[in-house]
Every structure is written in C-alpha cells, then in structure tokens.
Amino acid sequence: MASTLRLSNSFIILLLFSLWVVEAHTSRKLISIKEQQGQDLNHFLKDGDFDDPSLYVYFRLNDLKLGTRLRIYFYKNDLQKLPPLLTRQQADRIPFTKSKLNFLLDHFSISKDSPQGKAVKATLGHCGAKEIEGEHKFCGTSLESMVDLVKKTLGSNVDLKVMTSKIMAPTRDPISYGLYNYTFVEAPKELVGIKMLGCHRMPYPYAVYYCHGHKGGSRLFEVNMVTDDGKQRVLGPAICHMDTSMWDVDHVAFKVLKMEPRSGPVCHFFPLDNIVWVTK
Ligand SMILES: *[C@@H]1O[C@H](CO)[C@@H](O)[C@H](O)[C@H]1NC(C)=O
C-alpha cells in the first residue's frame, strides 16, 4: 500500500511538474524535478539550534561580489523520506488551520510533543500568521493552489519564470551535499524590474509551501559559485531584503550574521527545494 502510494505520488509530481512548467512558461534551464527533493527548513523553527548547518544560508549585502568566499550549506533529502504532494482535491478535504491542531495531529497519528507535532503546530502558526506590513504571504497546500496564489499575487497575465538553486559537478565527481566554502566566480547578476515570490517547503505531513515576497525593497540576484576544490558549482537565486526594520527582533538571520536586529539588509541563498517565482 505504502509503495503504491509513493509511486502514484511520484507520478503526480511528474505530471504536475510537466503541466506546471508549460503553464508557467518556465525556462527549462532553471528547473529540475531533482531540485524539489531537498528539504531542510529547521531555520524556520524559532528555537533553531545554532549548530544547525542549514543556518548557513545567510550573508551580508557587502559580500555579494566577485571573489567573496562564503560558507554555505546545501542539503538534499532522500526522496523516499519526503512527504507526499497532494492534489488540490485531496488537500482541500483536510483542514489547514491551527484551531484544528488536535484533530490534525490525531488524523496524522502524530503525538503533540514529538518533533513532528511541534513542526505541524509551528507550520500552521506560520501559515496562519497575519502578513507583516509590506509583505505578501500565503501557504500553498498543493501545487495548483500555489500556482493560483502566485498568479493572484504577481498578476494573472504575467509571464512567470521559476528559479531554483542547482548544484553541478564540473569534474563529474559525485556531488556531496553539505557545508562548503563557495566563492563567487562571476559578479552576481541583479534581476531588475521584476516581481518575485519565494516559496519554501514547510515541515508538514504533506507538501506545503510557504510563499512570501516583499512589496518593495528586495533585490534578487543570480549567482554562480564554486567550491575551493572546484568540484561543485552552485547556480541559482539569492535575495537581499533591504529593509528588515519590521522583522522579528529574534529572527535567526540577525544572530547568524551577528548584526544588530533590524539594522540593515539581510541576504540569503535558497535551499535546493525552494522555488522562486519571478515575473519576466
Ligand atoms: C571554510 O573556510 C573557513 C575559514 O577559512 C574554515 O574555517 C572552514 O574550515 C572551511 N571549510 C568549511 C567546510 O567550512
């Protein structure tokens, strides 16, 4: 039963991706199903552990230039361990609100005090929280609902492009995911005059994407970075949030970057399973 379910989920993922790629006029170059497999969003959980390597995604605006060397963590999850992607019909039958937490924990047979139970609670809280001033945010519980909400936010008649982080192996050695020092081997290229939304996979029993974008004050870049040994190259998006004055003072980025909360821009790379929607 479990393996049939997994098989049909992989099929649905493939099918939806095909439709989605066509629908969004997605540049083939920028998307790969494989990119959707990684996941590590521990940094969204407030009580994040600072030894957590997934926190190595933040950097400062001043670092964004040719030759800067940064420590970055890219992690790829085992596909078998990923939660299933539901269709809209399936997802719409399950409540998605913190007021139904006990029902949901029971429904998914998760105990309240387990790490999974805490993650479900945190995700529902995160998704249900009000937008902060100047920010768009929503959670998509299926690809269809994510695409609809992206279009509603960015404009129904705009051409959308998808950007994801990709790891490549120029020397054809197998890729080993983890924490490495990467150097910008090209000057980061800014995408100007665009609107964007970043979607992060949330810890939940099925695939849930938390998408957010700022109404102004974010700058999106395309980066090209290589490890010290030249065996791994990362191509992908990086964003700088120029105005952090409304952010939670306890945001982990301020701690990771050892900066005074809300005092300046915060930039970050995107984990491999994140999706960045950009208007052309
Ligand atoms: C990266 O560079 C720093 C500083 O040069 C060094 O301490 C660290 O061991 C290097 N490697 C990794 C994997 O972070």
py3Dmol code that shows the C-alpha trace and the ligand (Angstrom):
import py3Dmol

protein = """\
ATOM      1  CA  MET A   1       0.000   0.000   0.000  1.00  0.00           C
ATOM      2  CA  ALA A   2       2.694   2.437   1.043  1.00  0.00           C
ATOM      3  CA  SER A   3       4.777   1.759  -2.043  1.00  0.00           C
ATOM      4  CA  THR A   4       1.767   2.148  -4.382  1.00  0.00           C
ATOM      5  CA  LEU A   5       1.065   5.440  -2.709  1.00  0.00           C
ATOM      6  CA  ARG A   6       4.638   6.561  -3.149  1.00  0.00           C
ATOM      7  CA  LEU A   7       4.658   5.517  -6.781  1.00  0.00           C
ATOM      8  CA  SER A   8       1.488   7.393  -7.563  1.00  0.00           C
ATOM      9  CA  ASN A   9       2.832  10.410  -5.748  1.00  0.00           C
ATOM     10  CA  SER A  10       5.984  10.401  -7.855  1.00  0.00           C
ATOM     11  CA  PHE A  11       3.741  10.157 -10.876  1.00  0.00           C
ATOM     12  CA  ILE A  12       1.644  13.087  -9.706  1.00  0.00           C
ATOM     13  CA  ILE A  13       4.777  15.097  -9.042  1.00  0.00           C
ATOM     14  CA  LEU A  14       5.980  14.395 -12.573  1.00  0.00           C
ATOM     15  CA  LEU A  15       2.629  15.135 -14.116  1.00  0.00           C
ATOM     16  CA  LEU A  16       2.097  18.341 -12.214  1.00  0.00           C
ATOM     17  CA  PHE A  17       5.571  19.467 -12.969  1.00  0.00           C
ATOM     18  CA  SER A  18       5.059  18.935 -16.668  1.00  0.00           C
ATOM     19  CA  LEU A  19       1.822  20.891 -16.603  1.00  0.00           C
ATOM     20  CA  TRP A  20       3.255  23.486 -14.363  1.00  0.00           C
ATOM     21  CA  VAL A  21       6.369  24.017 -16.447  1.00  0.00           C
ATOM     22  CA  VAL A  22       4.249  24.564 -19.550  1.00  0.00           C
ATOM     23  CA  GLU A  23       1.725  26.710 -17.737  1.00  0.00           C
ATOM     24  CA  ALA A  24       4.293  28.991 -16.221  1.00  0.00           C
ATOM     25  CA  HIS A  25       6.363  29.299 -19.414  1.00  0.00           C
ATOM     26  CA  THR A  26       9.181  28.132 -17.269  1.00  0.00           C
ATOM     27  CA  SER A  27      12.634  28.268 -18.660  1.00  0.00           C
ATOM     28  CA  ARG A  28      13.771  24.666 -18.893  1.00  0.00           C
ATOM     29  CA  LYS A  29      17.236  25.654 -17.904  1.00  0.00           C
ATOM     30  CA  LEU A  30      16.092  26.796 -14.491  1.00  0.00           C
ATOM     31  CA  ILE A  31      14.065  23.908 -13.252  1.00  0.00           C
ATOM     32  CA  SER A  32      14.695  20.344 -12.422  1.00  0.00           C
ATOM     33  CA  ILE A  33      12.481  17.945 -10.555  1.00  0.00           C
ATOM     34  CA  LYS A  34      15.516  16.821  -8.635  1.00  0.00           C
ATOM     35  CA  GLU A  35      15.771  20.278  -7.130  1.00  0.00           C
ATOM     36  CA  GLN A  36      12.489  19.673  -5.330  1.00  0.00           C
ATOM     37  CA  GLN A  37      13.859  16.783  -3.332  1.00  0.00           C
ATOM     38  CA  GLY A  38      15.975  18.566  -0.796  1.00  0.00           C
ATOM     39  CA  GLN A  39      14.494  19.936   2.320  1.00  0.00           C
ATOM     40  CA  ASP A  40      15.663  21.470   5.459  1.00  0.00           C
ATOM     41  CA  LEU A  41      13.727  24.237   6.990  1.00  0.00           C
ATOM     42  CA  ASN A  42      14.793  23.961  10.562  1.00  0.00           C
ATOM     43  CA  HIS A  43      15.739  27.596  10.406  1.00  0.00           C
ATOM     44  CA  PHE A  44      12.049  28.434  10.297  1.00  0.00           C
ATOM     45  CA  LEU A  45      11.549  26.986  13.710  1.00  0.00           C
ATOM     46  CA  LYS A  46      12.112  29.800  16.140  1.00  0.00           C
ATOM     47  CA  ASP A  47      14.062  27.793  18.667  1.00  0.00           C
ATOM     48  CA  GLY A  48      16.560  26.878  15.959  1.00  0.00           C
ATOM     49  CA  ASP A  49      19.747  25.194  17.002  1.00  0.00           C
ATOM     50  CA  PHE A  50      22.733  27.285  16.078  1.00  0.00           C
ATOM     51  CA  ASP A  51      24.772  24.234  15.320  1.00  0.00           C
ATOM     52  CA  ASP A  52      22.215  23.571  12.626  1.00  0.00           C
ATOM     53  CA  PRO A  53      24.153  23.781   9.359  1.00  0.00           C
ATOM     54  CA  SER A  54      21.015  24.846   7.478  1.00  0.00           C
ATOM     55  CA  LEU A  55      21.526  28.271   9.025  1.00  0.00           C
ATOM     56  CA  TYR A  56      24.469  28.742   6.671  1.00  0.00           C
ATOM     57  CA  VAL A  57      22.335  30.408   4.020  1.00  0.00           C
ATOM     58  CA  TYR A  58      22.528  33.995   5.229  1.00  0.00           C
ATOM     59  CA  PHE A  59      25.041  36.595   4.157  1.00  0.00           C
ATOM     60  CA  ARG A  60      25.513  40.338   4.023  1.00  0.00           C
ATOM     61  CA  LEU A  61      24.872  42.632   1.093  1.00  0.00           C
ATOM     62  CA  ASN A  62      28.538  43.702   1.079  1.00  0.00           C
ATOM     63  CA  ASP A  63      29.560  40.100   0.455  1.00  0.00           C
ATOM     64  CA  LEU A  64      27.700  39.971  -2.799  1.00  0.00           C
ATOM     65  CA  LYS A  65      30.593  40.455  -5.175  1.00  0.00           C
ATOM     66  CA  LEU A  66      33.040  38.598  -7.336  1.00  0.00           C
ATOM     67  CA  GLY A  67      35.640  36.780  -5.270  1.00  0.00           C
ATOM     68  CA  THR A  68      33.815  36.667  -1.909  1.00  0.00           C
ATOM     69  CA  ARG A  69      34.089  33.298  -0.198  1.00  0.00           C
ATOM     70  CA  LEU A  70      31.110  32.183   1.894  1.00  0.00           C
ATOM     71  CA  ARG A  71      30.268  29.092   3.867  1.00  0.00           C
ATOM     72  CA  ILE A  72      27.012  27.669   2.557  1.00  0.00           C
ATOM     73  CA  TYR A  73      25.038  24.557   3.293  1.00  0.00           C
ATOM     74  CA  PHE A  74      23.089  22.738   0.596  1.00  0.00           C
ATOM     75  CA  TYR A  75      21.268  19.649   1.642  1.00  0.00           C
ATOM     76  CA  LYS A  76      19.338  17.130  -0.351  1.00  0.00           C
ATOM     77  CA  ASN A  77      16.724  14.912   1.229  1.00  0.00           C
ATOM     78  CA  ASP A  78      16.148  11.326   0.346  1.00  0.00           C
ATOM     79  CA  LEU A  79      13.135  11.323  -1.978  1.00  0.00           C
ATOM     80  CA  GLN A  80      11.698   8.382  -0.047  1.00  0.00           C
ATOM     81  CA  LYS A  81      11.510  10.491   3.070  1.00  0.00           C
ATOM     82  CA  LEU A  82       9.717  13.414   1.507  1.00  0.00           C
ATOM     83  CA  PRO A  83       6.095  13.941   2.447  1.00  0.00           C
ATOM     84  CA  PRO A  84       3.616  13.350  -0.365  1.00  0.00           C
ATOM     85  CA  LEU A  85       2.401  16.059  -2.653  1.00  0.00           C
ATOM     86  CA  LEU A  86      -1.381  16.208  -2.605  1.00  0.00           C
ATOM     87  CA  THR A  87      -3.682  17.264  -5.393  1.00  0.00           C
ATOM     88  CA  ARG A  88      -5.880  20.253  -4.694  1.00  0.00           C
ATOM     89  CA  GLN A  89      -8.906  17.973  -4.269  1.00  0.00           C
ATOM     90  CA  GLN A  90      -7.094  15.902  -1.659  1.00  0.00           C
ATOM     91  CA  ALA A  91      -5.654  18.912   0.156  1.00  0.00           C
ATOM     92  CA  ASP A  92      -8.956  20.776   0.258  1.00  0.00           C
ATOM     93  CA  ARG A  93     -10.541  17.922   2.182  1.00  0.00           C
ATOM     94  CA  ILE A  94      -8.122  18.375   5.089  1.00  0.00           C
ATOM     95  CA  PRO A  95      -8.464  21.416   7.337  1.00  0.00           C
ATOM     96  CA  PHE A  96      -5.387  23.625   7.448  1.00  0.00           C
ATOM     97  CA  THR A  97      -5.720  25.822  10.491  1.00  0.00           C
ATOM     98  CA  LYS A  98      -4.225  25.940  13.934  1.00  0.00           C
ATOM     99  CA  SER A  99      -7.693  25.807  15.520  1.00  0.00           C
ATOM    100  CA  LYS A 100      -7.920  22.219  14.217  1.00  0.00           C
ATOM    101  CA  LEU A 101      -4.492  21.227  15.555  1.00  0.00           C
ATOM    102  CA  ASN A 102      -5.740  18.423  17.802  1.00  0.00           C
ATOM    103  CA  PHE A 103      -7.882  16.976  15.041  1.00  0.00           C
ATOM    104  CA  LEU A 104      -4.951  17.121  12.601  1.00  0.00           C
ATOM    105  CA  LEU A 105      -2.465  15.513  14.992  1.00  0.00           C
ATOM    106  CA  ASP A 106      -4.963  12.738  15.541  1.00  0.00           C
ATOM    107  CA  HIS A 107      -5.659  12.448  11.810  1.00  0.00           C
ATOM    108  CA  PHE A 108      -1.949  12.049  11.002  1.00  0.00           C
ATOM    109  CA  SER A 109      -1.280   9.950  14.133  1.00  0.00           C
ATOM    110  CA  ILE A 110       1.313  12.398  15.418  1.00  0.00           C
ATOM    111  CA  SER A 111       1.799  12.991  19.110  1.00  0.00           C
ATOM    112  CA  LYS A 112       1.630  16.588  20.253  1.00  0.00           C
ATOM    113  CA  ASP A 113       5.004  16.654  21.980  1.00  0.00           C
ATOM    114  CA  SER A 114       7.004  14.874  19.285  1.00  0.00           C
ATOM    115  CA  PRO A 115       9.250  16.935  16.997  1.00  0.00           C
ATOM    116  CA  GLN A 116       6.724  16.271  14.192  1.00  0.00           C
ATOM    117  CA  GLY A 117       3.868  17.506  16.375  1.00  0.00           C
ATOM    118  CA  LYS A 118       5.771  20.682  17.164  1.00  0.00           C
ATOM    119  CA  ALA A 119       6.592  21.170  13.487  1.00  0.00           C
ATOM    120  CA  VAL A 120       2.929  20.804  12.500  1.00  0.00           C
ATOM    121  CA  LYS A 121       1.965  23.386  15.102  1.00  0.00           C
ATOM    122  CA  ALA A 122       4.750  25.762  14.008  1.00  0.00           C
ATOM    123  CA  THR A 123       3.834  25.421  10.325  1.00  0.00           C
ATOM    124  CA  LEU A 124       0.140  26.087  10.965  1.00  0.00           C
ATOM    125  CA  GLY A 125       1.111  29.073  13.104  1.00  0.00           C
ATOM    126  CA  HIS A 126       3.472  30.387  10.455  1.00  0.00           C
ATOM    127  CA  CYS A 127       0.914  29.946   7.683  1.00  0.00           C
ATOM    128  CA  GLY A 128      -1.923  31.452   9.714  1.00  0.00           C
ATOM    129  CA  ALA A 129       0.002  34.477  10.971  1.00  0.00           C
ATOM    130  CA  LYS A 130      -1.034  37.860   9.626  1.00  0.00           C
ATOM    131  CA  GLU A 131       1.050  39.446   6.864  1.00  0.00           C
ATOM    132  CA  ILE A 132       3.545  41.900   8.185  1.00  0.00           C
ATOM    133  CA  GLU A 133       3.376  45.395   6.759  1.00  0.00           C
ATOM    134  CA  GLY A 134       4.771  45.485   3.245  1.00  0.00           C
ATOM    135  CA  GLU A 135       4.799  41.727   2.764  1.00  0.00           C
ATOM    136  CA  HIS A 136       2.760  39.273   0.709  1.00  0.00           C
ATOM    137  CA  LYS A 137       2.458  35.816   2.175  1.00  0.00           C
ATOM    138  CA  PHE A 138       0.418  32.651   1.806  1.00  0.00           C
ATOM    139  CA  CYS A 139       0.780  28.888   2.087  1.00  0.00           C
ATOM    140  CA  GLY A 140       0.021  26.537  -0.783  1.00  0.00           C
ATOM    141  CA  THR A 141      -1.106  23.053   0.215  1.00  0.00           C
ATOM    142  CA  SER A 142      -0.964  21.727  -3.355  1.00  0.00           C
ATOM    143  CA  LEU A 143       0.883  22.826  -6.499  1.00  0.00           C
ATOM    144  CA  GLU A 144      -2.369  24.025  -8.074  1.00  0.00           C
ATOM    145  CA  SER A 145      -3.200  26.251  -5.127  1.00  0.00           C
ATOM    146  CA  MET A 146       0.363  27.558  -5.014  1.00  0.00           C
ATOM    147  CA  VAL A 147       0.286  28.461  -8.723  1.00  0.00           C
ATOM    148  CA  ASP A 148      -3.114  30.165  -8.313  1.00  0.00           C
ATOM    149  CA  LEU A 149      -1.964  32.165  -5.323  1.00  0.00           C
ATOM    150  CA  VAL A 150       1.273  33.143  -7.073  1.00  0.00           C
ATOM    151  CA  LYS A 151      -0.733  34.430 -10.039  1.00  0.00           C
ATOM    152  CA  LYS A 152      -3.177  36.233  -7.770  1.00  0.00           C
ATOM    153  CA  THR A 153      -0.256  37.952  -6.068  1.00  0.00           C
ATOM    154  CA  LEU A 154       2.019  38.697  -9.027  1.00  0.00           C
ATOM    155  CA  GLY A 155      -0.660  39.214 -11.701  1.00  0.00           C
ATOM    156  CA  SER A 156      -2.756  36.712 -13.627  1.00  0.00           C
ATOM    157  CA  ASN A 157      -1.493  37.835 -17.025  1.00  0.00           C
ATOM    158  CA  VAL A 158       2.223  37.988 -16.289  1.00  0.00           C
ATOM    159  CA  ASP A 159       4.774  35.557 -17.650  1.00  0.00           C
ATOM    160  CA  LEU A 160       6.257  33.629 -14.774  1.00  0.00           C
ATOM    161  CA  LYS A 161       9.631  32.032 -14.544  1.00  0.00           C
ATOM    162  CA  VAL A 162      10.801  29.594 -11.875  1.00  0.00           C
ATOM    163  CA  MET A 163      14.260  29.779 -10.353  1.00  0.00           C
ATOM    164  CA  THR A 164      15.774  27.147  -8.084  1.00  0.00           C
ATOM    165  CA  SER A 165      19.266  26.551  -6.713  1.00  0.00           C
ATOM    166  CA  LYS A 166      21.157  23.883  -8.616  1.00  0.00           C
ATOM    167  CA  ILE A 167      24.325  22.064  -7.707  1.00  0.00           C
ATOM    168  CA  MET A 168      26.520  20.885 -10.536  1.00  0.00           C
ATOM    169  CA  ALA A 169      29.688  18.848 -10.652  1.00  0.00           C
ATOM    170  CA  PRO A 170      32.036  20.314 -13.282  1.00  0.00           C
ATOM    171  CA  THR A 171      34.546  17.497 -12.739  1.00  0.00           C
ATOM    172  CA  ARG A 172      31.801  14.846 -12.926  1.00  0.00           C
ATOM    173  CA  ASP A 173      32.671  13.585  -9.448  1.00  0.00           C
ATOM    174  CA  PRO A 174      29.564  12.692  -7.485  1.00  0.00           C
ATOM    175  CA  ILE A 175      28.041  15.642  -5.659  1.00  0.00           C
ATOM    176  CA  SER A 176      28.385  15.539  -1.927  1.00  0.00           C
ATOM    177  CA  TYR A 177      25.857  17.750  -0.233  1.00  0.00           C
ATOM    178  CA  GLY A 178      26.865  19.587   2.870  1.00  0.00           C
ATOM    179  CA  LEU A 179      28.675  22.591   4.214  1.00  0.00           C
ATOM    180  CA  TYR A 180      31.335  24.020   1.901  1.00  0.00           C
ATOM    181  CA  ASN A 181      33.075  27.258   1.200  1.00  0.00           C
ATOM    182  CA  TYR A 182      31.962  28.693  -2.100  1.00  0.00           C
ATOM    183  CA  THR A 183      33.436  31.636  -3.972  1.00  0.00           C
ATOM    184  CA  PHE A 184      31.527  33.879  -6.357  1.00  0.00           C
ATOM    185  CA  VAL A 185      33.278  33.202  -9.662  1.00  0.00           C
ATOM    186  CA  GLU A 186      31.144  35.742 -11.503  1.00  0.00           C
ATOM    187  CA  ALA A 187      29.798  39.049 -10.326  1.00  0.00           C
ATOM    188  CA  PRO A 188      26.251  38.327  -9.086  1.00  0.00           C
ATOM    189  CA  LYS A 189      23.770  39.486 -11.716  1.00  0.00           C
ATOM    190  CA  GLU A 190      20.826  41.508 -10.467  1.00  0.00           C
ATOM    191  CA  LEU A 191      17.372  40.918 -11.973  1.00  0.00           C
ATOM    192  CA  VAL A 192      15.874  44.369 -12.137  1.00  0.00           C
ATOM    193  CA  GLY A 193      12.281  45.451 -12.684  1.00  0.00           C
ATOM    194  CA  ILE A 194      10.824  42.112 -11.644  1.00  0.00           C
ATOM    195  CA  LYS A 195       8.344  40.990  -9.031  1.00  0.00           C
ATOM    196  CA  MET A 196       9.097  37.852  -7.108  1.00  0.00           C
ATOM    197  CA  LEU A 197       7.865  35.394  -4.507  1.00  0.00           C
ATOM    198  CA  GLY A 198       9.995  32.855  -2.715  1.00  0.00           C
ATOM    199  CA  CYS A 199       8.351  29.561  -1.736  1.00  0.00           C
ATOM    200  CA  HIS A 200       9.821  27.382   1.000  1.00  0.00           C
ATOM    201  CA  ARG A 201       8.800  23.860   1.781  1.00  0.00           C
ATOM    202  CA  MET A 202       7.498  23.607   5.325  1.00  0.00           C
ATOM    203  CA  PRO A 203       7.785  20.671   7.711  1.00  0.00           C
ATOM    204  CA  TYR A 204       4.352  19.040   7.478  1.00  0.00           C
ATOM    205  CA  PRO A 205       2.884  15.567   6.817  1.00  0.00           C
ATOM    206  CA  TYR A 206       2.296  16.541   3.172  1.00  0.00           C
ATOM    207  CA  ALA A 207       3.962  19.083   0.903  1.00  0.00           C
ATOM    208  CA  VAL A 208       3.183  22.624   1.994  1.00  0.00           C
ATOM    209  CA  TYR A 209       4.893  25.668   0.534  1.00  0.00           C
ATOM    210  CA  TYR A 210       5.105  28.928   2.398  1.00  0.00           C
ATOM    211  CA  CYS A 211       5.462  31.714  -0.161  1.00  0.00           C
ATOM    212  CA  HIS A 212       6.346  35.271   0.610  1.00  0.00           C
ATOM    213  CA  GLY A 213       7.549  38.376  -1.079  1.00  0.00           C
ATOM    214  CA  HIS A 214       8.064  41.946  -0.134  1.00  0.00           C
ATOM    215  CA  LYS A 215       6.161  44.702  -1.822  1.00  0.00           C
ATOM    216  CA  GLY A 216       9.380  46.627  -2.210  1.00  0.00           C
ATOM    217  CA  GLY A 217      12.899  46.694  -1.017  1.00  0.00           C
ATOM    218  CA  SER A 218      14.143  43.271  -2.077  1.00  0.00           C
ATOM    219  CA  ARG A 219      16.828  42.692  -4.659  1.00  0.00           C
ATOM    220  CA  LEU A 220      17.122  39.387  -6.487  1.00  0.00           C
ATOM    221  CA  PHE A 221      20.393  38.136  -7.942  1.00  0.00           C
ATOM    222  CA  GLU A 222      21.572  35.169  -9.972  1.00  0.00           C
ATOM    223  CA  VAL A 223      24.761  33.741  -8.578  1.00  0.00           C
ATOM    224  CA  ASN A 224      27.493  31.419  -9.766  1.00  0.00           C
ATOM    225  CA  MET A 225      29.705  29.969  -7.043  1.00  0.00           C
ATOM    226  CA  VAL A 226      32.328  27.245  -6.905  1.00  0.00           C
ATOM    227  CA  THR A 227      33.802  25.253  -4.014  1.00  0.00           C
ATOM    228  CA  ASP A 228      37.506  25.576  -3.120  1.00  0.00           C
ATOM    229  CA  ASP A 229      38.317  22.264  -4.802  1.00  0.00           C
ATOM    230  CA  GLY A 230      36.366  23.244  -7.921  1.00  0.00           C
ATOM    231  CA  LYS A 231      34.281  20.094  -7.697  1.00  0.00           C
ATOM    232  CA  GLN A 232      30.933  21.740  -7.059  1.00  0.00           C
ATOM    233  CA  ARG A 233      29.259  24.673  -8.656  1.00  0.00           C
ATOM    234  CA  VAL A 234      26.044  26.316  -7.486  1.00  0.00           C
ATOM    235  CA  LEU A 235      23.884  28.342  -9.831  1.00  0.00           C
ATOM    236  CA  GLY A 236      20.756  29.928  -8.506  1.00  0.00           C
ATOM    237  CA  PRO A 237      18.944  32.819  -6.959  1.00  0.00           C
ATOM    238  CA  ALA A 238      19.991  34.869  -3.951  1.00  0.00           C
ATOM    239  CA  ILE A 239      17.889  37.578  -2.392  1.00  0.00           C
ATOM    240  CA  CYS A 240      18.682  40.616  -0.310  1.00  0.00           C
ATOM    241  CA  HIS A 241      15.939  42.032   1.884  1.00  0.00           C
ATOM    242  CA  MET A 242      16.912  45.676   2.054  1.00  0.00           C
ATOM    243  CA  ASP A 243      14.501  46.697   4.778  1.00  0.00           C
ATOM    244  CA  THR A 244      14.454  44.460   7.838  1.00  0.00           C
ATOM    245  CA  SER A 245      13.009  47.097  10.168  1.00  0.00           C
ATOM    246  CA  MET A 246       9.714  45.185  10.551  1.00  0.00           C
ATOM    247  CA  TRP A 247      11.301  41.775  11.088  1.00  0.00           C
ATOM    248  CA  ASP A 248      11.016  39.841  14.293  1.00  0.00           C
ATOM    249  CA  VAL A 249      13.883  41.022  16.503  1.00  0.00           C
ATOM    250  CA  ASP A 250      14.639  37.368  17.234  1.00  0.00           C
ATOM    251  CA  HIS A 251      14.961  36.383  13.573  1.00  0.00           C
ATOM    252  CA  VAL A 252      17.795  33.868  13.335  1.00  0.00           C
ATOM    253  CA  ALA A 253      19.369  35.767  10.441  1.00  0.00           C
ATOM    254  CA  PHE A 254      20.390  38.577  12.802  1.00  0.00           C
ATOM    255  CA  LYS A 255      22.048  36.055  15.096  1.00  0.00           C
ATOM    256  CA  VAL A 256      23.765  34.166  12.311  1.00  0.00           C
ATOM    257  CA  LEU A 257      25.100  37.400  10.815  1.00  0.00           C
ATOM    258  CA  LYS A 258      25.923  38.766  14.280  1.00  0.00           C
ATOM    259  CA  MET A 259      24.179  42.002  13.481  1.00  0.00           C
ATOM    260  CA  GLU A 260      22.009  44.352  15.466  1.00  0.00           C
ATOM    261  CA  PRO A 261      18.383  43.248  14.799  1.00  0.00           C
ATOM    262  CA  ARG A 262      16.656  45.276  12.072  1.00  0.00           C
ATOM    263  CA  SER A 263      19.790  47.320  11.460  1.00  0.00           C
ATOM    264  CA  GLY A 264      20.387  46.548   7.787  1.00  0.00           C
ATOM    265  CA  PRO A 265      19.915  44.304   4.771  1.00  0.00           C
ATOM    266  CA  VAL A 266      19.850  40.521   5.118  1.00  0.00           C
ATOM    267  CA  CYS A 267      20.635  38.315   2.131  1.00  0.00           C
ATOM    268  CA  HIS A 268      20.175  34.590   1.717  1.00  0.00           C
ATOM    269  CA  PHE A 269      20.594  31.753  -0.733  1.00  0.00           C
ATOM    270  CA  PHE A 270      17.762  29.287  -1.294  1.00  0.00           C
ATOM    271  CA  PRO A 271      17.791  25.654  -0.170  1.00  0.00           C
ATOM    272  CA  LEU A 272      17.517  23.198  -3.044  1.00  0.00           C
ATOM    273  CA  ASP A 273      13.800  22.554  -2.648  1.00  0.00           C
ATOM    274  CA  ASN A 274      12.788  26.201  -2.562  1.00  0.00           C
ATOM    275  CA  ILE A 275      11.071  27.758  -5.527  1.00  0.00           C
ATOM    276  CA  VAL A 276      11.452  31.358  -6.565  1.00  0.00           C
ATOM    277  CA  TRP A 277       8.748  32.754  -8.853  1.00  0.00           C
ATOM    278  CA  VAL A 278       9.805  35.700 -10.926  1.00  0.00           C
ATOM    279  CA  THR A 279       7.858  37.826 -13.406  1.00  0.00           C
ATOM    280  CA  LYS A 280       9.690  38.181 -16.691  1.00  0.00           C
TER     281      LYS A 280
END
"""
ligand_1 = """\
14
LIG
C 35.788 27.227 5.157
O 36.614 28.306 5.474
C 36.754 28.572 6.847
C 37.573 29.836 7.005
O 38.591 29.933 6.060
C 37.343 27.374 7.553
O 37.423 27.589 8.922
C 36.470 26.138 7.270
O 37.027 25.001 7.842
C 36.307 25.953 5.772
N 35.529 24.766 5.428
C 34.230 24.566 5.693
C 33.673 23.274 5.223
O 33.528 25.352 6.258
"""
view = py3Dmol.view(width=600, height=400)
view.addModel(protein, "pdb")
view.setStyle({"model": 0}, {"cartoon": {"style": "trace"}})
view.addModel(ligand_1, "xyz")
view.setStyle({"model": 1}, {"stick": {}})
view.zoomTo()
view.show()
